[in-house]
Amino acid sequence: QQPEQKPAEKSSNNKLKNLAIRPNDFSGFQANTTKYNVSVPNDVTEVEVYAEAPEKATVSGTGKIKLEVGSNQAKVVCTAEDGTTKTYNVKIEKEITENIDPDYIKEESS
């Protein structure tokens, strides 16, 4: 009599290996931390969200995001092989003030 074959257990690993934005990346990524805040200069019009999934998992929510002045949200979802998910939120704060070109500043004559 043949021993019963058990189906291989599906991986429940839904923790990202890496999460980043380009340019103006943030530091301190940890697989268990799901909320990040980053500030970018006013002249950054878009960022690319990059994430690395563990083996047998998939990731969604990556790619380019156009930035509005103020608060922008990026949500990256990592789905394990068994279907369980973990959502990572990146709040991207685009600064309001623009860098003023020094050539436009005219000195007042006294």
N, CA, C and O atoms as CSV, one atom per row, in Angstrom:
chain,resi,resn,atom,element,x,y,z
A,1,GLN,N,N,0.846,-1.207,0.000
A,1,GLN,CA,C,0.000,0.000,0.000
A,1,GLN,C,C,0.877,1.252,0.000
A,1,GLN,O,O,1.820,1.365,0.783
A,2,GLN,N,N,0.555,2.173,-0.878
A,2,GLN,CA,C,1.329,3.419,-1.003
A,2,GLN,C,C,1.011,4.356,0.157
A,2,GLN,O,O,-0.149,4.460,0.556
A,3,PRO,N,N,2.039,5.057,0.723
A,3,PRO,CA,C,1.735,6.075,1.734
A,3,PRO,C,C,0.999,7.243,1.073
A,3,PRO,O,O,1.235,7.580,-0.087
A,4,GLU,N,N,0.094,7.850,1.858
A,4,GLU,CA,C,-0.705,8.957,1.329
A,4,GLU,C,C,0.181,10.164,1.041
A,4,GLU,O,O,0.984,10.575,1.879
A,5,GLN,N,N,0.024,10.721,-0.149
A,5,GLN,CA,C,0.795,11.918,-0.501
A,5,GLN,C,C,0.052,13.146,0.000
A,5,GLN,O,O,-1.091,13.394,-0.383
A,6,LYS,N,N,0.716,13.912,0.863
A,6,LYS,CA,C,0.098,15.160,1.328
A,6,LYS,C,C,0.467,16.261,0.341
A,6,LYS,O,O,1.607,16.332,-0.120
A,7,PRO,N,N,-0.495,17.117,0.017
A,7,PRO,CA,C,-0.117,18.239,-0.857
A,7,PRO,C,C,0.859,19.142,-0.112
A,7,PRO,O,O,0.745,19.346,1.097
A,8,ALA,N,N,1.806,19.669,-0.851
A,8,ALA,CA,C,2.787,20.557,-0.226
A,8,ALA,C,C,2.071,21.787,0.327
A,8,ALA,O,O,1.210,22.368,-0.334
A,9,GLU,N,N,2.437,22.171,1.539
A,9,GLU,CA,C,1.806,23.355,2.132
A,9,GLU,C,C,2.241,24.595,1.374
A,9,GLU,O,O,3.405,24.747,1.003
A,10,LYS,N,N,1.289,25.466,1.158
A,10,LYS,CA,C,1.605,26.705,0.455
A,10,LYS,C,C,2.233,27.689,1.434
A,10,LYS,O,O,1.870,27.744,2.609
A,11,SER,N,N,3.168,28.451,0.929
A,11,SER,CA,C,3.869,29.428,1.769
A,11,SER,C,C,2.919,30.540,2.208
A,11,SER,O,O,2.099,31.018,1.425
A,12,SER,N,N,3.045,30.941,3.471
A,12,SER,CA,C,2.242,32.058,3.976
A,12,SER,C,C,3.096,33.318,4.123
A,12,SER,O,O,2.676,34.285,4.759
A,13,ASN,N,N,4.301,33.303,3.532
A,13,ASN,CA,C,5.204,34.446,3.659
A,13,ASN,C,C,4.718,35.598,2.790
A,13,ASN,O,O,4.837,35.558,1.566
A,14,ASN,N,N,4.158,36.646,3.448
A,14,ASN,CA,C,3.681,37.822,2.715
A,14,ASN,C,C,4.444,39.069,3.146
A,14,ASN,O,O,3.930,40.183,3.043
A,15,LYS,N,N,5.672,38.881,3.628
A,15,LYS,CA,C,6.501,40.010,4.065
A,15,LYS,C,C,7.481,40.383,2.954
A,15,LYS,O,O,8.254,39.546,2.488
A,16,LEU,N,N,7.438,41.638,2.542
A,16,LEU,CA,C,8.345,42.095,1.493
A,16,LEU,C,C,9.795,41.951,1.928
A,16,LEU,O,O,10.124,42.066,3.109
A,17,LYS,N,N,10.663,41.695,0.938
A,17,LYS,CA,C,12.099,41.667,1.197
A,17,LYS,C,C,12.657,43.095,1.157
A,17,LYS,O,O,13.621,43.425,1.849
A,18,ASN,N,N,12.023,43.929,0.327
A,18,ASN,CA,C,12.493,45.307,0.194
A,18,ASN,C,C,11.349,46.172,-0.320
A,18,ASN,O,O,10.463,45.707,-1.037
A,19,LEU,N,N,11.396,47.452,0.071
A,19,LEU,CA,C,10.419,48.433,-0.384
A,19,LEU,C,C,11.160,49.760,-0.480
A,19,LEU,O,O,11.847,50.160,0.460
A,20,ALA,N,N,11.023,50.441,-1.609
A,20,ALA,CA,C,11.766,51.677,-1.817
A,20,ALA,C,C,11.046,52.556,-2.827
A,20,ALA,O,O,10.157,52.106,-3.549
A,21,ILE,N,N,11.451,53.821,-2.860
A,21,ILE,CA,C,11.005,54.702,-3.931
A,21,ILE,C,C,12.237,55.313,-4.588
A,21,ILE,O,O,13.284,55.477,-3.961
A,22,ARG,N,N,12.086,55.642,-5.854
A,22,ARG,CA,C,13.163,56.319,-6.584
A,22,ARG,C,C,12.587,57.573,-7.188
A,22,ARG,O,O,11.509,57.458,-7.771
A,23,PRO,N,N,13.149,58.729,-7.127
A,23,PRO,CA,C,14.306,59.082,-6.287
A,23,PRO,C,C,13.845,59.352,-4.859
A,23,PRO,O,O,12.705,59.043,-4.510
A,24,ASN,N,N,14.710,59.922,-4.033
A,24,ASN,CA,C,14.398,60.353,-2.662
A,24,ASN,C,C,13.916,59.191,-1.791
A,24,ASN,O,O,12.894,59.298,-1.114
A,25,ASP,N,N,14.646,58.101,-1.814
A,25,ASP,CA,C,14.267,56.928,-1.039
A,25,ASP,C,C,14.269,57.224,0.458
A,25,ASP,O,O,14.964,58.125,0.925
A,26,PHE,N,N,13.483,56.453,1.195
A,26,PHE,CA,C,13.471,56.541,2.650
A,26,PHE,C,C,14.349,55.427,3.198
A,26,PHE,O,O,14.660,54.473,2.485
A,27,SER,N,N,14.748,55.541,4.450
A,27,SER,CA,C,15.583,54.507,5.044
A,27,SER,C,C,14.798,53.758,6.106
A,27,SER,O,O,13.705,54.177,6.489
A,28,GLY,N,N,15.346,52.668,6.573
A,28,GLY,CA,C,14.765,51.949,7.693
A,28,GLY,C,C,13.707,50.928,7.339
A,28,GLY,O,O,12.862,50.613,8.177
A,29,PHE,N,N,13.722,50.387,6.098
A,29,PHE,CA,C,12.729,49.368,5.764
A,29,PHE,C,C,12.907,48.148,6.656
A,29,PHE,O,O,14.018,47.648,6.833
A,30,GLN,N,N,11.794,47.675,7.215
A,30,GLN,CA,C,11.759,46.418,7.962
A,30,GLN,C,C,10.509,45.671,7.526
A,30,GLN,O,O,9.444,46.271,7.380
A,31,ALA,N,N,10.632,44.372,7.320
A,31,ALA,CA,C,9.534,43.560,6.783
A,31,ALA,C,C,8.257,43.649,7.614
A,31,ALA,O,O,7.161,43.534,7.066
A,32,ASN,N,N,8.379,43.850,8.923
A,32,ASN,CA,C,7.188,43.904,9.778
A,32,ASN,C,C,6.590,45.301,9.906
A,32,ASN,O,O,5.491,45.455,10.438
A,33,THR,N,N,7.301,46.321,9.423
A,33,THR,CA,C,6.804,47.698,9.501
A,33,THR,C,C,6.024,48.001,8.233
A,33,THR,O,O,6.551,47.889,7.126
A,34,THR,N,N,4.755,48.388,8.403
A,34,THR,CA,C,3.904,48.554,7.218
A,34,THR,C,C,3.568,50.004,6.895
A,34,THR,O,O,2.865,50.267,5.920
A,35,LYS,N,N,4.061,50.961,7.704
A,35,LYS,CA,C,3.789,52.375,7.413
A,35,LYS,C,C,5.097,53.155,7.359
A,35,LYS,O,O,5.945,53.052,8.246
A,36,TYR,N,N,5.235,53.942,6.287
A,36,TYR,CA,C,6.434,54.751,6.084
A,36,TYR,C,C,6.016,56.149,5.672
A,36,TYR,O,O,4.996,56.334,5.009
A,37,ASN,N,N,6.817,57.138,6.072
A,37,ASN,CA,C,6.603,58.528,5.669
A,37,ASN,C,C,7.879,59.026,5.019
A,37,ASN,O,O,8.979,58.772,5.509
A,38,VAL,N,N,7.724,59.735,3.914
A,38,VAL,CA,C,8.886,60.298,3.239
A,38,VAL,C,C,8.489,61.663,2.679
A,38,VAL,O,O,7.358,61.874,2.243
A,39,SER,N,N,9.449,62.575,2.705
A,39,SER,CA,C,9.230,63.913,2.164
A,39,SER,C,C,10.104,64.076,0.927
A,39,SER,O,O,11.276,63.700,0.933
A,40,VAL,N,N,9.529,64.638,-0.133
A,40,VAL,CA,C,10.301,64.871,-1.352
A,40,VAL,C,C,10.229,66.353,-1.708
A,40,VAL,O,O,9.247,67.025,-1.394
A,41,PRO,N,N,11.277,66.863,-2.370
A,41,PRO,CA,C,11.267,68.273,-2.774
A,41,PRO,C,C,10.138,68.572,-3.762
A,41,PRO,O,O,9.608,67.672,-4.414
A,42,ASN,N,N,9.789,69.841,-3.856
A,42,ASN,CA,C,8.703,70.283,-4.730
A,42,ASN,C,C,8.957,69.946,-6.196
A,42,ASN,O,O,8.009,69.722,-6.948
A,43,ASP,N,N,10.224,69.907,-6.615
A,43,ASP,CA,C,10.502,69.687,-8.043
A,43,ASP,C,C,10.409,68.211,-8.458
A,43,ASP,O,O,10.586,67.897,-9.635
A,44,VAL,N,N,10.138,67.310,-7.520
A,44,VAL,CA,C,9.954,65.898,-7.871
A,44,VAL,C,C,8.500,65.720,-8.307
A,44,VAL,O,O,7.583,65.888,-7.503
A,45,THR,N,N,8.293,65.378,-9.584
A,45,THR,CA,C,6.929,65.276,-10.112
A,45,THR,C,C,6.371,63.867,-10.028
A,45,THR,O,O,5.154,63.681,-10.009
A,46,GLU,N,N,7.257,62.861,-9.978
A,46,GLU,CA,C,6.799,61.485,-9.836
A,46,GLU,C,C,7.878,60.647,-9.176
A,46,GLU,O,O,9.065,60.971,-9.232
A,47,VAL,N,N,7.443,59.568,-8.551
A,47,VAL,CA,C,8.383,58.612,-7.979
A,47,VAL,C,C,8.028,57.231,-8.508
A,47,VAL,O,O,6.901,56.980,-8.933
A,48,GLU,N,N,9.011,56.346,-8.471
A,48,GLU,CA,C,8.768,54.953,-8.826
A,48,GLU,C,C,8.812,54.138,-7.542
A,48,GLU,O,O,9.796,54.175,-6.803
A,49,VAL,N,N,7.746,53.409,-7.287
A,49,VAL,CA,C,7.677,52.550,-6.106
A,49,VAL,C,C,8.216,51.183,-6.507
A,49,VAL,O,O,7.774,50.582,-7.486
A,50,TYR,N,N,9.178,50.709,-5.728
A,50,TYR,CA,C,9.843,49.447,-6.012
A,50,TYR,C,C,9.662,48.522,-4.812
A,50,TYR,O,O,9.828,48.957,-3.672
A,51,ALA,N,N,9.330,47.268,-5.045
A,51,ALA,CA,C,9.195,46.301,-3.954
A,51,ALA,C,C,9.698,44.946,-4.419
A,51,ALA,O,O,9.560,44.582,-5.587
A,52,GLU,N,N,10.285,44.206,-3.486
A,52,GLU,CA,C,10.784,42.874,-3.783
A,52,GLU,C,C,10.016,41.873,-2.925
A,52,GLU,O,O,10.064,41.925,-1.696
A,53,ALA,N,N,9.307,40.963,-3.589
A,53,ALA,CA,C,8.492,39.970,-2.885
A,53,ALA,C,C,9.334,38.752,-2.525
A,53,ALA,O,O,10.320,38.452,-3.198
A,54,PRO,N,N,8.942,38.051,-1.458
A,54,PRO,CA,C,9.629,36.805,-1.144
A,54,PRO,C,C,9.280,35.732,-2.181
A,54,PRO,O,O,8.369,35.915,-2.989
A,55,GLU,N,N,10.006,34.619,-2.152
A,55,GLU,CA,C,9.770,33.529,-3.093
A,55,GLU,C,C,8.320,33.066,-3.026
A,55,GLU,O,O,7.752,32.949,-1.940
A,56,LYS,N,N,7.728,32.804,-4.171
A,56,LYS,CA,C,6.352,32.307,-4.329
A,56,LYS,C,C,5.277,33.326,-3.955
A,56,LYS,O,O,4.101,32.969,-3.882
A,57,ALA,N,N,5.646,34.579,-3.719
A,57,ALA,CA,C,4.661,35.621,-3.412
A,57,ALA,C,C,4.599,36.586,-4.587
A,57,ALA,O,O,5.503,36.631,-5.422
A,58,THR,N,N,3.515,37.360,-4.638
A,58,THR,CA,C,3.376,38.374,-5.678
A,58,THR,C,C,3.202,39.729,-5.013
A,58,THR,O,O,2.833,39.828,-3.842
A,59,VAL,N,N,3.475,40.768,-5.788
A,59,VAL,CA,C,3.367,42.117,-5.249
A,59,VAL,C,C,2.598,42.983,-6.234
A,59,VAL,O,O,2.747,42.841,-7.447
A,60,SER,N,N,1.766,43.890,-5.698
A,60,SER,CA,C,1.035,44.832,-6.545
A,60,SER,C,C,1.152,46.222,-5.931
A,60,SER,O,O,1.433,46.365,-4.741
A,61,GLY,N,N,0.936,47.236,-6.751
A,61,GLY,CA,C,1.003,48.611,-6.275
A,61,GLY,C,C,2.330,49.289,-6.553
A,61,GLY,O,O,2.570,50.409,-6.102
A,62,THR,N,N,3.190,48.613,-7.291
A,62,THR,CA,C,4.477,49.221,-7.629
A,62,THR,C,C,4.349,49.976,-8.948
A,62,THR,O,O,3.334,49.882,-9.638
A,63,GLY,N,N,5.393,50.723,-9.283
A,63,GLY,CA,C,5.394,51.478,-10.530
A,63,GLY,C,C,5.431,52.967,-10.254
A,63,GLY,O,O,5.658,53.404,-9.126
A,64,LYS,N,N,5.203,53.741,-11.311
A,64,LYS,CA,C,5.315,55.204,-11.188
A,64,LYS,C,C,4.043,55.813,-10.632
A,64,LYS,O,O,2.931,55.403,-10.965
A,65,ILE,N,N,4.241,56.811,-9.770
A,65,ILE,CA,C,3.126,57.557,-9.184
A,65,ILE,C,C,3.382,59.037,-9.424
A,65,ILE,O,O,4.436,59.563,-9.066
A,66,LYS,N,N,2.409,59.701,-10.032
A,66,LYS,CA,C,2.503,61.158,-10.198
A,66,LYS,C,C,2.195,61.800,-8.859
A,66,LYS,O,O,1.250,61.402,-8.177
A,67,LEU,N,N,2.989,62.791,-8.480
A,67,LEU,CA,C,2.838,63.429,-7.178
A,67,LEU,C,C,2.122,64.761,-7.275
A,67,LEU,O,O,2.425,65.580,-8.143
A,68,GLU,N,N,1.178,64.969,-6.384
A,68,GLU,CA,C,0.525,66.261,-6.199
A,68,GLU,C,C,1.227,66.955,-5.033
A,68,GLU,O,O,1.831,66.294,-4.189
A,69,VAL,N,N,1.149,68.275,-4.986
A,69,VAL,CA,C,1.699,68.995,-3.837
A,69,VAL,C,C,0.916,68.564,-2.602
A,69,VAL,O,O,-0.312,68.487,-2.629
A,70,GLY,N,N,1.632,68.287,-1.527
A,70,GLY,CA,C,0.979,67.820,-0.310
A,70,GLY,C,C,1.149,66.321,-0.157
A,70,GLY,O,O,2.191,65.761,-0.500
A,71,SER,N,N,0.111,65.679,0.364
A,71,SER,CA,C,0.196,64.272,0.733
A,71,SER,C,C,-0.210,63.336,-0.400
A,71,SER,O,O,-1.251,63.524,-1.030
A,72,ASN,N,N,0.618,62.332,-0.652
A,72,ASN,CA,C,0.353,61.304,-1.654
A,72,ASN,C,C,0.498,59.948,-0.968
A,72,ASN,O,O,1.311,59.797,-0.056
A,73,GLN,N,N,-0.277,58.975,-1.399
A,73,GLN,CA,C,-0.227,57.641,-0.793
A,73,GLN,C,C,0.168,56.597,-1.822
A,73,GLN,O,O,-0.318,56.601,-2.953
A,74,ALA,N,N,1.054,55.709,-1.412
A,74,ALA,CA,C,1.364,54.527,-2.219
A,74,ALA,C,C,1.028,53.319,-1.363
A,74,ALA,O,O,1.482,53.209,-0.224
A,75,LYS,N,N,0.225,52.404,-1.920
A,75,LYS,CA,C,-0.115,51.169,-1.207
A,75,LYS,C,C,0.457,50.007,-1.990
A,75,LYS,O,O,0.158,49.823,-3.170
A,76,VAL,N,N,1.282,49.227,-1.318
A,76,VAL,CA,C,1.891,48.059,-1.939
A,76,VAL,C,C,1.369,46.834,-1.189
A,76,VAL,O,O,1.469,46.759,0.036
A,77,VAL,N,N,0.814,45.879,-1.930
A,77,VAL,CA,C,0.251,44.679,-1.322
A,77,VAL,C,C,1.093,43.475,-1.725
A,77,VAL,O,O,1.328,43.225,-2.908
A,78,CYS,N,N,1.542,42.731,-0.705
A,78,CYS,CA,C,2.290,41.502,-0.935
A,78,CYS,C,C,1.344,40.338,-0.645
A,78,CYS,O,O,0.800,40.238,0.455
A,79,THR,N,N,1.148,39.455,-1.630
A,79,THR,CA,C,0.253,38.310,-1.493
A,79,THR,C,C,1.078,37.032,-1.464
A,79,THR,O,O,1.797,36.716,-2.413
A,80,ALA,N,N,0.961,36.301,-0.358
A,80,ALA,CA,C,1.685,35.034,-0.212
A,80,ALA,C,C,1.080,33.981,-1.126
A,80,ALA,O,O,-0.011,34.162,-1.666
A,81,GLU,N,N,1.798,32.887,-1.292
A,81,GLU,CA,C,1.322,31.781,-2.133
A,81,GLU,C,C,-0.031,31.256,-1.645
A,81,GLU,O,O,-0.850,30.816,-2.452
A,82,ASP,N,N,-0.271,31.298,-0.318
A,82,ASP,CA,C,-1.542,30.787,0.214
A,82,ASP,C,C,-2.675,31.814,0.171
A,82,ASP,O,O,-3.782,31.541,0.634
A,83,GLY,N,N,-2.392,33.012,-0.394
A,83,GLY,CA,C,-3.441,34.012,-0.574
A,83,GLY,C,C,-3.521,35.063,0.529
A,83,GLY,O,O,-4.265,36.034,0.394
A,84,THR,N,N,-2.772,34.891,1.617
A,84,THR,CA,C,-2.788,35.907,2.675
A,84,THR,C,C,-2.013,37.135,2.211
A,84,THR,O,O,-1.028,37.023,1.481
A,85,THR,N,N,-2.475,38.316,2.646
A,85,THR,CA,C,-1.860,39.553,2.171
A,85,THR,C,C,-1.348,40.405,3.317
A,85,THR,O,O,-1.809,40.302,4.454
A,86,LYS,N,N,-0.379,41.252,2.985
A,86,LYS,CA,C,0.112,42.284,3.901
A,86,LYS,C,C,0.205,43.560,3.072
A,86,LYS,O,O,0.768,43.562,1.977
A,87,THR,N,N,-0.356,44.653,3.609
A,87,THR,CA,C,-0.350,45.933,2.887
A,87,THR,C,C,0.651,46.880,3.530
A,87,THR,O,O,0.650,47.080,4.744
A,88,TYR,N,N,1.503,47.457,2.693
A,88,TYR,CA,C,2.487,48.448,3.122
A,88,TYR,C,C,2.035,49.798,2.589
A,88,TYR,O,O,1.717,49.931,1.408
A,89,ASN,N,N,2.007,50.807,3.467
A,89,ASN,CA,C,1.592,52.156,3.071
A,89,ASN,C,C,2.787,53.094,3.130
A,89,ASN,O,O,3.502,53.151,4.131
A,90,VAL,N,N,2.994,53.828,2.042
A,90,VAL,CA,C,4.049,54.838,2.012
A,90,VAL,C,C,3.369,56.181,1.784
A,90,VAL,O,O,2.739,56.406,0.751
A,91,LYS,N,N,3.508,57.074,2.771
A,91,LYS,CA,C,2.971,58.430,2.639
A,91,LYS,C,C,4.099,59.295,2.101
A,91,LYS,O,O,5.147,59.431,2.732
A,92,ILE,N,N,3.873,59.881,0.926
A,92,ILE,CA,C,4.879,60.712,0.268
A,92,ILE,C,C,4.404,62.153,0.329
A,92,ILE,O,O,3.413,62.517,-0.304
A,93,GLU,N,N,5.109,62.959,1.085
A,93,GLU,CA,C,4.753,64.366,1.270
A,93,GLU,C,C,5.582,65.202,0.292
A,93,GLU,O,O,6.803,65.292,0.414
A,94,LYS,N,N,4.897,65.810,-0.677
A,94,LYS,CA,C,5.591,66.681,-1.632
A,94,LYS,C,C,5.599,68.089,-1.065
A,94,LYS,O,O,4.547,68.666,-0.791
A,95,GLU,N,N,6.793,68.635,-0.893
A,95,GLU,CA,C,6.925,69.962,-0.292
A,95,GLU,C,C,6.260,71.026,-1.151
A,95,GLU,O,O,6.266,70.957,-2.380
A,96,ILE,N,N,5.682,72.020,-0.464
A,96,ILE,CA,C,4.924,73.069,-1.146
A,96,ILE,C,C,5.836,74.134,-1.738
A,96,ILE,O,O,5.600,74.612,-2.847
A,97,THR,N,N,6.875,74.504,-1.001
A,97,THR,CA,C,7.720,75.606,-1.460
A,97,THR,C,C,8.596,75.179,-2.627
A,97,THR,O,O,9.191,74.101,-2.628
A,98,GLU,N,N,8.654,76.044,-3.601
A,98,GLU,CA,C,9.532,75.791,-4.735
A,98,GLU,C,C,10.863,76.453,-4.459
A,98,GLU,O,O,10.938,77.475,-3.777
A,99,ASN,N,N,11.914,75.857,-5.000
A,99,ASN,CA,C,13.223,76.491,-4.880
A,99,ASN,C,C,13.236,77.689,-5.813
A,99,ASN,O,O,12.952,77.564,-7.004
A,100,ILE,N,N,13.566,78.845,-5.267
A,100,ILE,CA,C,13.580,80.063,-6.088
A,100,ILE,C,C,14.947,80.194,-6.726
A,100,ILE,O,O,15.977,80.095,-6.058
A,101,ASP,N,N,14.938,80.416,-8.021
A,101,ASP,CA,C,16.174,80.588,-8.758
A,101,ASP,C,C,16.803,81.917,-8.336
A,101,ASP,O,O,16.163,82.963,-8.445
A,102,PRO,N,N,18.061,81.887,-7.851
A,102,PRO,CA,C,18.699,83.128,-7.385
A,102,PRO,C,C,18.781,84.208,-8.466
A,102,PRO,O,O,18.866,85.393,-8.144
A,103,ASP,N,N,18.756,83.814,-9.742
A,103,ASP,CA,C,18.823,84.803,-10.823
A,103,ASP,C,C,17.586,85.693,-10.852
A,103,ASP,O,O,17.631,86.805,-11.378
A,104,TYR,N,N,16.477,85.207,-10.286
A,104,TYR,CA,C,15.244,85.991,-10.288
A,104,TYR,C,C,15.192,86.997,-9.145
A,104,TYR,O,O,14.370,87.913,-9.150
A,105,ILE,N,N,16.070,86.821,-8.173
A,105,ILE,CA,C,16.072,87.739,-7.036
A,105,ILE,C,C,16.906,88.969,-7.396
A,105,ILE,O,O,18.098,88.872,-7.685
A,106,LYS,N,N,16.247,90.119,-7.368
A,106,LYS,CA,C,16.969,91.351,-7.706
A,106,LYS,C,C,17.229,92.118,-6.414
A,106,LYS,O,O,16.347,92.266,-5.569
A,107,GLU,N,N,18.426,92.586,-6.287
A,107,GLU,CA,C,18.742,93.355,-5.076
A,107,GLU,C,C,18.087,94.719,-5.161
A,107,GLU,O,O,18.046,95.352,-6.216
A,108,GLU,N,N,17.571,95.158,-4.008
A,108,GLU,CA,C,16.963,96.491,-3.978
A,108,GLU,C,C,18.079,97.528,-3.979
A,108,GLU,O,O,19.084,97.382,-3.282
A,109,SER,N,N,17.887,98.563,-4.764
A,109,SER,CA,C,18.895,99.627,-4.752
A,109,SER,C,C,18.524,100.624,-3.663
A,109,SER,O,O,17.358,100.964,-3.467
A,110,SER,N,N,19.562,101.082,-2.959
A,110,SER,CA,C,19.283,102.012,-1.846
A,110,SER,C,C,19.458,103.449,-2.270
A,110,SER,O,O,19.265,104.358,-1.463
